[in-house]
Amino acid sequence: MKSTPLPTTAGKFLLWLPLGILAAAFLVPPPGPDNKSLLGLPDICPIHALTHIPCPGCGISRSLVCTAHGELTRAFVLHPLGPVFFTILVGFVVLRFFPRLQPSSKTVNLGAGILTVLLIALWVVRLLGWLPKPP
């Protein structure tokens, strides 16, 4: 009989971090009608605070919260990759319970590279004014 190995520290991290982010997304109410902040908190992005230019991830937290609450149109307006990241977080949690379905490190690295390129490309498109910047 084959025994399953105990989860490593990295394995636990890859379960609890996405699970915590998803739990927070479901527990935090969506942003108000102005879409400007979560829980009325001020902008916490240091890049935006220093330069008044949105960073590549600006709007993604609000987008994750809107996705968790089923407000997909609003989520895409706040950050088009928010629902994609939400789906990836769900995938991380689900795959922790099905070790045989886990992708190879090569596949994970390729996916991370593609997401990084998409994040930067979206940022450039927003800076050029071809897509609206997050509120």
C-alpha positions in Angstrom: 0.0 0.0 0.0 1.4 3.4 -1.0 1.4 6.1 1.6 0.9 9.8 0.7 3.7 12.1 1.8 3.1 14.7 4.4 2.5 18.2 3.0 5.7 20.3 2.8 5.8 23.9 4.0 5.5 25.1 0.4 2.6 22.8 -0.1 0.8 24.2 3.0 1.6 27.7 1.8 0.1 26.9 -1.7 -3.1 25.8 0.1 -3.6 28.4 2.8 -2.5 31.5 0.9 -5.0 31.1 -1.9 -7.7 29.9 0.5 -7.2 33.0 2.7 -7.4 35.3 -0.4 -10.5 33.6 -1.6 -12.1 33.7 1.9 -11.3 37.4 2.2 -12.8 38.0 -1.3 -16.1 36.4 -0.2 -16.2 38.1 3.2 -15.3 41.7 2.1 -18.3 43.5 0.6 -17.9 44.7 -3.0 -16.7 48.3 -3.4 -19.3 51.1 -3.3 -20.9 52.6 -6.4 -17.8 54.7 -7.1 -15.7 51.5 -7.3 -12.9 53.4 -5.5 -12.1 51.4 -2.4 -12.8 48.3 -0.3 -14.3 48.8 3.2 -13.7 52.6 2.7 -9.9 52.1 3.1 -7.5 54.5 1.4 -5.5 53.5 -1.6 -2.7 51.2 -0.4 -0.7 50.9 -3.6 2.7 52.5 -3.0 3.4 52.9 -6.8 0.1 54.8 -7.3 0.6 56.8 -4.1 4.1 58.0 -5.2 3.7 58.4 -8.9 -0.1 58.8 -9.4 0.2 56.2 -12.1 -1.6 52.9 -11.6 0.6 49.9 -11.2 0.0 46.7 -13.2 -2.1 45.2 -10.5 -4.2 48.3 -9.6 -7.8 47.2 -9.3 -7.2 43.5 -8.9 -8.2 43.3 -5.3 -11.5 45.0 -6.0 -11.9 42.8 -9.1 -11.4 39.6 -7.0 -14.0 40.7 -4.5 -16.5 41.5 -7.3 -15.8 38.1 -8.9 -16.4 36.4 -5.6 -19.8 38.2 -5.4 -20.8 37.3 -8.9 -20.4 40.8 -10.3 -18.3 39.8 -13.3 -18.9 42.8 -15.5 -17.8 45.1 -12.7 -14.8 42.8 -12.0 -13.6 43.0 -15.7 -13.9 46.8 -15.6 -11.8 47.0 -12.4 -9.2 44.7 -13.8 -9.7 42.4 -16.7 -7.4 39.7 -15.3 -9.1 39.7 -11.9 -11.5 36.8 -12.8 -8.6 34.9 -14.3 -6.6 35.2 -11.1 -9.7 34.2 -9.1 -10.0 31.0 -11.2 -6.3 30.3 -10.7 -6.7 30.7 -6.9 -9.7 28.2 -6.9 -7.5 25.9 -9.0 -4.7 26.0 -6.5 -7.0 25.0 -3.7 -8.8 22.3 -5.6 -5.6 20.8 -7.0 -4.1 20.5 -3.5 -6.7 17.7 -2.9 -6.0 15.9 -6.2 -2.2 15.4 -6.3 -2.4 13.3 -9.5 -3.9 16.2 -11.4 -1.2 18.8 -10.4 0.5 20.2 -13.4 4.3 19.9 -13.9 6.6 22.7 -12.8 7.2 23.4 -16.5 3.5 24.0 -17.1 3.2 26.2 -14.0 6.2 28.2 -15.1 4.8 28.7 -18.6 1.5 29.8 -17.2 3.2 32.2 -14.8 5.2 33.6 -17.6 2.1 34.1 -19.8 0.2 35.8 -17.0 3.1 38.1 -16.3 3.3 39.1 -20.0 -0.5 39.6 -20.0 -0.4 41.7 -16.8 2.4 44.0 -18.2 0.7 44.2 -21.7 -2.6 45.2 -20.0 -0.8 47.8 -17.9 0.8 49.3 -21.1 -2.6 49.3 -22.8 -4.2 51.1 -19.8 -1.3 53.7 -19.7 -1.8 54.4 -23.4 -5.5 55.1 -22.7 -6.8 52.2 -24.9 -8.6 50.8 -21.9 -9.8 52.8 -18.9 -7.6 53.0 -15.9 -9.2 51.6 -12.7 -11.2 54.2 -10.7 
